[in-house]
Amino acid sequence: MRSTLLITTLAAAGFALAGCQSVPAAHPLPATCKQAPEAGNGQAKLTGFYYDQDSRSCKSFAYSDNGTVPFQDLSQCMAACYAPAPDLMPDDADVPADTGRVK
């Protein structure tokens, strides 16, 4: 009897959690997340950020003082576009096996 209850409980939990997988946001992105970056042709070399819809991530780009910049910093882009934090660790870094990091 206990094993049947345990199996039923685990099955119900599995079905409930199945809907919690990481999927793109169901709500539309703000217009700034769809805005293409433009480097401009001025003399200044600044760093701005834009949302890349193909990779679903925020990326940096170099622009001049007359360029089009969707976001001034990474945190603004991530917050507005629901983007995950970038992986700051290089792919060839030594990672201890017990960290749980998945490549």
N, C-alpha and C positions, 0 to 999 in steps of 0.2 A: 504494500500500500504506500509506504513512504517513497519507494523508488518511483512509482507511478506519479506521485505528486511532484517529486523532484524533476522528473523528465518533463512533465507538463509545464512546470514553472520555467525551466530552462528554455523550452521551445517557445513559450510566450514571450520571454525576454528577448530571444533571438529575433522573433518577428517584429517586436517593438523597436529594436535597435537597427533593424534593416533599413528603416527610413532615415537614419541619422548619418548616412554616408555623405561625404563631401561632394557637393554638386554646386554649380554656379547659382548665384542668387536668383531668386524667382522674380525680383522686382527690377525694373529697368535702371540702367546706369544713367547718372546725370550727364548732361551735355558735355561738361568738361572732360569726362572720361573718354569721350569719343572725339575730342579735339586733337587734330594732328599737330605735332610739334613742327615749328619752322625755325631753322637756325638763324635766319636773317643774314645781313651782309655788313654789319657794323664791325668796329675794331675790338670791342670788349669780348672776352671769352668767359662766359658764365656757364654754370651747370643748372639745368632745369630737369623736370621729370614729366613723363607722360604715361598714360595707360596703354599698354599693347593688348588689344583685344584678342589677338591670336594666341598669345601665351598666357593671357589673363594675369598679367603682372605689370608692375610699375617699372619703368626703365629710365635711366638717366640719358641726357644728351647735351651736347655743347651748343650754346646759342650766343648770339651777340645782343647788344642792347636794343636792337630793333626787331628781334625775333618774336615768335609767338610761343609762349610758355604756358601750358595748361596748369602746371603746379610748380611752385617755388621749391618745395622740399618733398622728400620721400614720404614722410608721415601724412602730409595732406593728400597725396595721391592714394596711398593705401586706405585711408579713412573714407575718402569720397567714393572710391571704386571697389571697395570690399576686397582688395587685393591682399594675398598672403605676404608675410615678410619674406624678403629675398633670402636665399641661402648664401650666407656670407662665408661659408667654409669652402675652400677649393676642393674640387673632386678628388685630387690626388693626396689630400691630407690624411695623415694617420689618425684613424678614429678607433678608440678602444671598442672591442666587440660588444661590451655590455651597455653601450649608450642607447641602443635601440634605433639609431639613425638608419634609415632605409635609403639606399641609393636608387 
